[in-house]
Amino acid sequence: MSDFGDLLETVSRLKPAERQQLLLYIQRSGELSPLPTGAVEEPRPAYGALLKYMTLDEFFEFQERTPITYEYINGIIRAMSGPSVAHCLITQNIFSVIRARLRGGPCEAFCTGGQLQLTFGKDEIIYHPDVYVSCDRKAWSEKSVVNPRFVVEVLSPSTQHIDRREKLVNYCRLISLEEYVIVSQRRAELEIYRRENNWRQDVVDTPGAVAEFRSLDVTVALADIYDGV
């Protein structure tokens, strides 16, 4: 397949059960993928699926009774691990810059703790991005935001394959989304995927580089994103 847009179109035509099988395959293949030559694998914190089916209402009720954060993918829930210090610093740096630039406008920036609800036909998914921005309050529910324009995921050893594969596919299916940004912890590097570029990858990793978050009309120096890390 020549580009990512074609892949998204193909995925959108799959039945819910087929998409669930695809997600599980992507997760398992990521866990088995070899590391690049010379790479050193970091310890992986617990992050995995709890094989007990729940409806979305049951999941929301379950969330209120547990201190652990879970994601929800068509009835299967997946526990999220606690972030590292570097992960927290990068997230805070990005959030503070974006929130300051958007203050007074129609868009609102959210940090770790909130949740996105993705609905595609019978597919129901709940994710907890590190940073996201929504510009239309009318569609928000009491529990979730459903219409992000901009989403950031900071990579962790236990989530990098999910962020680059499963979440890339699902986020880019959102009609409201304009940009998806993946941020590395290991090195100063961002991967930016834009709707206007048919979701092709744009890498920002050169010394002195500036990241352009075009959907928000915000620019931020790479050095500021990794300040203190």
Contacts in CASP RR format, 6 or more apart in sequence:
PFRMAT RR
TARGET T0000
AUTHOR 0000-0000-0000
METHOD contacts of the structure
MODEL  1
MSDFGDLLETVSRLKPAERQQLLLYIQRSGELSPLPTGAVEEPRPAYGAL
LKYMTLDEFFEFQERTPITYEYINGIIRAMSGPSVAHCLITQNIFSVIRA
RLRGGPCEAFCTGGQLQLTFGKDEIIYHPDVYVSCDRKAWSEKSVVNPRF
VVEVLSPSTQHIDRREKLVNYCRLISLEEYVIVSQRRAELEIYRRENNWR
QDVVDTPGAVAEFRSLDVTVALADIYDGV
1 7 0 8 1.000
1 10 0 8 1.000
3 198 0 8 1.000
3 199 0 8 1.000
3 200 0 8 1.000
4 172 0 8 1.000
4 193 0 8 1.000
4 198 0 8 1.000
4 199 0 8 1.000
4 200 0 8 1.000
5 172 0 8 1.000
5 198 0 8 1.000
5 199 0 8 1.000
7 169 0 8 1.000
8 169 0 8 1.000
8 172 0 8 1.000
8 173 0 8 1.000
8 199 0 8 1.000
11 19 0 8 1.000
11 22 0 8 1.000
11 169 0 8 1.000
11 173 0 8 1.000
12 120 0 8 1.000
12 173 0 8 1.000
14 22 0 8 1.000
16 74 0 8 1.000
16 121 0 8 1.000
16 122 0 8 1.000
16 123 0 8 1.000
19 74 0 8 1.000
19 123 0 8 1.000
20 73 0 8 1.000
20 74 0 8 1.000
20 76 0 8 1.000
23 73 0 8 1.000
23 74 0 8 1.000
23 166 0 8 1.000
26 161 0 8 1.000
26 162 0 8 1.000
26 165 0 8 1.000
26 166 0 8 1.000
26 169 0 8 1.000
27 49 0 8 1.000
27 161 0 8 1.000
27 162 0 8 1.000
27 165 0 8 1.000
27 166 0 8 1.000
29 161 0 8 1.000
30 161 0 8 1.000
30 165 0 8 1.000
31 161 0 8 1.000
33 161 0 8 1.000
35 41 0 8 1.000
41 157 0 8 1.000
42 157 0 8 1.000
43 157 0 8 1.000
44 157 0 8 1.000
44 158 0 8 1.000
45 81 0 8 1.000
45 82 0 8 1.000
45 156 0 8 1.000
45 157 0 8 1.000
45 158 0 8 1.000
46 79 0 8 1.000
46 81 0 8 1.000
46 158 0 8 1.000
47 78 0 8 1.000
47 79 0 8 1.000
47 80 0 8 1.000
47 81 0 8 1.000
47 156 0 8 1.000
47 158 0 8 1.000
47 159 0 8 1.000
48 78 0 8 1.000
48 79 0 8 1.000
48 158 0 8 1.000
49 73 0 8 1.000
49 76 0 8 1.000
49 77 0 8 1.000
49 78 0 8 1.000
50 70 0 8 1.000
50 76 0 8 1.000
50 77 0 8 1.000
50 78 0 8 1.000
50 79 0 8 1.000
51 76 0 8 1.000
52 77 0 8 1.000
53 75 0 8 1.000
53 76 0 8 1.000
54 62 0 8 1.000
54 72 0 8 1.000
54 75 0 8 1.000
54 77 0 8 1.000
55 75 0 8 1.000
56 72 0 8 1.000
56 75 0 8 1.000
56 124 0 8 1.000
56 126 0 8 1.000
59 70 0 8 1.000
59 72 0 8 1.000
59 75 0 8 1.000
59 77 0 8 1.000
59 126 0 8 1.000
60 143 0 8 1.000
62 70 0 8 1.000
62 77 0 8 1.000
63 70 0 8 1.000
68 79 0 8 1.000
68 80 0 8 1.000
69 79 0 8 1.000
69 80 0 8 1.000
69 113 0 8 1.000
69 128 0 8 1.000
70 77 0 8 1.000
70 78 0 8 1.000
70 79 0 8 1.000
70 80 0 8 1.000
70 126 0 8 1.000
71 77 0 8 1.000
71 78 0 8 1.000
71 80 0 8 1.000
71 125 0 8 1.000
71 126 0 8 1.000
71 127 0 8 1.000
71 128 0 8 1.000
72 78 0 8 1.000
72 124 0 8 1.000
72 125 0 8 1.000
72 126 0 8 1.000
73 125 0 8 1.000
73 126 0 8 1.000
74 123 0 8 1.000
74 124 0 8 1.000
74 125 0 8 1.000
75 124 0 8 1.000
80 128 0 8 1.000
80 159 0 8 1.000
81 156 0 8 1.000
81 158 0 8 1.000
81 159 0 8 1.000
83 91 0 8 1.000
83 112 0 8 1.000
83 154 0 8 1.000
83 156 0 8 1.000
84 156 0 8 1.000
84 185 0 8 1.000
86 185 0 8 1.000
86 229 0 8 1.000
87 130 0 8 1.000
87 154 0 8 1.000
87 156 0 8 1.000
87 185 0 8 1.000
89 227 0 8 1.000
89 228 0 8 1.000
89 229 0 8 1.000
90 154 0 8 1.000
90 183 0 8 1.000
90 185 0 8 1.000
90 225 0 8 1.000
90 226 0 8 1.000
90 229 0 8 1.000
91 111 0 8 1.000
91 112 0 8 1.000
91 130 0 8 1.000
91 131 0 8 1.000
91 152 0 8 1.000
91 154 0 8 1.000
92 111 0 8 1.000
93 224 0 8 1.000
93 225 0 8 1.000
93 226 0 8 1.000
93 227 0 8 1.000
94 130 0 8 1.000
94 131 0 8 1.000
94 152 0 8 1.000
94 183 0 8 1.000
94 220 0 8 1.000
94 225 0 8 1.000
95 109 0 8 1.000
95 111 0 8 1.000
95 131 0 8 1.000
97 218 0 8 1.000
97 220 0 8 1.000
97 224 0 8 1.000
97 225 0 8 1.000
98 109 0 8 1.000
98 131 0 8 1.000
98 133 0 8 1.000
98 150 0 8 1.000
98 213 0 8 1.000
98 216 0 8 1.000
98 218 0 8 1.000
98 220 0 8 1.000
99 109 0 8 1.000
101 216 0 8 1.000
101 218 0 8 1.000
102 108 0 8 1.000
102 109 0 8 1.000
102 133 0 8 1.000
102 216 0 8 1.000
102 218 0 8 1.000
106 135 0 8 1.000
106 136 0 8 1.000
107 133 0 8 1.000
107 134 0 8 1.000
107 135 0 8 1.000
107 149 0 8 1.000
107 216 0 8 1.000
108 133 0 8 1.000
108 134 0 8 1.000
108 135 0 8 1.000
108 137 0 8 1.000
109 131 0 8 1.000
109 132 0 8 1.000
109 133 0 8 1.000
110 129 0 8 1.000
110 131 0 8 1.000
110 132 0 8 1.000
110 133 0 8 1.000
110 134 0 8 1.000
110 145 0 8 1.000
111 130 0 8 1.000
111 131 0 8 1.000
112 128 0 8 1.000
112 130 0 8 1.000
112 131 0 8 1.000
113 128 0 8 1.000
114 128 0 8 1.000
114 144 0 8 1.000
114 145 0 8 1.000
115 126 0 8 1.000
115 127 0 8 1.000
115 128 0 8 1.000
115 143 0 8 1.000
115 144 0 8 1.000
115 145 0 8 1.000
116 126 0 8 1.000
116 127 0 8 1.000
116 128 0 8 1.000
116 129 0 8 1.000
116 132 0 8 1.000
116 144 0 8 1.000
116 145 0 8 1.000
116 146 0 8 1.000
116 148 0 8 1.000
116 151 0 8 1.000
117 124 0 8 1.000
117 125 0 8 1.000
117 126 0 8 1.000
117 141 0 8 1.000
117 143 0 8 1.000
117 144 0 8 1.000
117 145 0 8 1.000
117 146 0 8 1.000
118 124 0 8 1.000
118 125 0 8 1.000
118 126 0 8 1.000
118 127 0 8 1.000
118 146 0 8 1.000
118 170 0 8 1.000
118 171 0 8 1.000
118 173 0 8 1.000
118 174 0 8 1.000
119 125 0 8 1.000
119 146 0 8 1.000
120 173 0 8 1.000
125 170 0 8 1.000
126 144 0 8 1.000
127 167 0 8 1.000
127 170 0 8 1.000
127 171 0 8 1.000
129 148 0 8 1.000
129 151 0 8 1.000
129 152 0 8 1.000
129 153 0 8 1.000
130 152 0 8 1.000
130 153 0 8 1.000
130 154 0 8 1.000
130 183 0 8 1.000
131 151 0 8 1.000
131 152 0 8 1.000
132 145 0 8 1.000
132 148 0 8 1.000
132 150 0 8 1.000
132 151 0 8 1.000
132 152 0 8 1.000
133 148 0 8 1.000
133 149 0 8 1.000
133 150 0 8 1.000
133 151 0 8 1.000
133 215 0 8 1.000
133 216 0 8 1.000
134 140 0 8 1.000
134 145 0 8 1.000
134 147 0 8 1.000
134 148 0 8 1.000
134 149 0 8 1.000
134 176 0 8 1.000
135 147 0 8 1.000
135 149 0 8 1.000
136 147 0 8 1.000
136 176 0 8 1.000
139 145 0 8 1.000
139 146 0 8 1.000
139 147 0 8 1.000
140 146 0 8 1.000
140 147 0 8 1.000
146 176 0 8 1.000
147 174 0 8 1.000
147 176 0 8 1.000
148 174 0 8 1.000
148 176 0 8 1.000
148 177 0 8 1.000
149 176 0 8 1.000
149 177 0 8 1.000
149 178 0 8 1.000
149 179 0 8 1.000
149 215 0 8 1.000
149 216 0 8 1.000
150 177 0 8 1.000
150 178 0 8 1.000
150 179 0 8 1.000
150 181 0 8 1.000
150 213 0 8 1.000
150 215 0 8 1.000
150 216 0 8 1.000
151 171 0 8 1.000
151 177 0 8 1.000
151 179 0 8 1.000
151 180 0 8 1.000
151 181 0 8 1.000
152 181 0 8 1.000
152 182 0 8 1.000
152 183 0 8 1.000
153 159 0 8 1.000
153 163 0 8 1.000
153 167 0 8 1.000
153 180 0 8 1.000
153 181 0 8 1.000
153 182 0 8 1.000
153 183 0 8 1.000
154 183 0 8 1.000
154 185 0 8 1.000
155 163 0 8 1.000
155 164 0 8 1.000
155 182 0 8 1.000
155 183 0 8 1.000
155 184 0 8 1.000
155 185 0 8 1.000
155 186 0 8 1.000
156 185 0 8 1.000
163 182 0 8 1.000
164 182 0 8 1.000
164 191 0 8 1.000
167 180 0 8 1.000
168 180 0 8 1.000
168 182 0 8 1.000
168 193 0 8 1.000
168 199 0 8 1.000
171 177 0 8 1.000
171 180 0 8 1.000
172 180 0 8 1.000
172 193 0 8 1.000
172 195 0 8 1.000
172 199 0 8 1.000
177 195 0 8 1.000
178 194 0 8 1.000
178 195 0 8 1.000
178 196 0 8 1.000
178 214 0 8 1.000
178 215 0 8 1.000
179 192 0 8 1.000
179 193 0 8 1.000
179 194 0 8 1.000
179 195 0 8 1.000
179 213 0 8 1.000
179 214 0 8 1.000
179 215 0 8 1.000
179 216 0 8 1.000
180 192 0 8 1.000
180 193 0 8 1.000
180 199 0 8 1.000
181 190 0 8 1.000
181 191 0 8 1.000
181 192 0 8 1.000
181 193 0 8 1.000
181 211 0 8 1.000
181 213 0 8 1.000
182 190 0 8 1.000
182 191 0 8 1.000
182 193 0 8 1.000
183 189 0 8 1.000
183 190 0 8 1.000
183 191 0 8 1.000
183 225 0 8 1.000
184 190 0 8 1.000
184 191 0 8 1.000
185 229 0 8 1.000
187 205 0 8 1.000
188 205 0 8 1.000
188 222 0 8 1.000
188 223 0 8 1.000
188 225 0 8 1.000
188 226 0 8 1.000
189 203 0 8 1.000
189 204 0 8 1.000
189 205 0 8 1.000
190 203 0 8 1.000
190 204 0 8 1.000
190 205 0 8 1.000
190 211 0 8 1.000
190 222 0 8 1.000
190 225 0 8 1.000
191 201 0 8 1.000
191 202 0 8 1.000
191 203 0 8 1.000
192 201 0 8 1.000
192 202 0 8 1.000
192 203 0 8 1.000
192 204 0 8 1.000
192 211 0 8 1.000
192 212 0 8 1.000
192 213 0 8 1.000
193 199 0 8 1.000
193 200 0 8 1.000
193 201 0 8 1.000
193 202 0 8 1.000
194 200 0 8 1.000
194 202 0 8 1.000
194 214 0 8 1.000
194 215 0 8 1.000
196 214 0 8 1.000
204 210 0 8 1.000
204 211 0 8 1.000
204 222 0 8 1.000
205 222 0 8 1.000
206 222 0 8 1.000
207 222 0 8 1.000
208 221 0 8 1.000
208 222 0 8 1.000
208 223 0 8 1.000
209 221 0 8 1.000
209 222 0 8 1.000
210 219 0 8 1.000
210 220 0 8 1.000
210 221 0 8 1.000
210 222 0 8 1.000
211 219 0 8 1.000
211 220 0 8 1.000
211 221 0 8 1.000
211 222 0 8 1.000
211 225 0 8 1.000
212 218 0 8 1.000
212 219 0 8 1.000
213 219 0 8 1.000
213 220 0 8 1.000
END
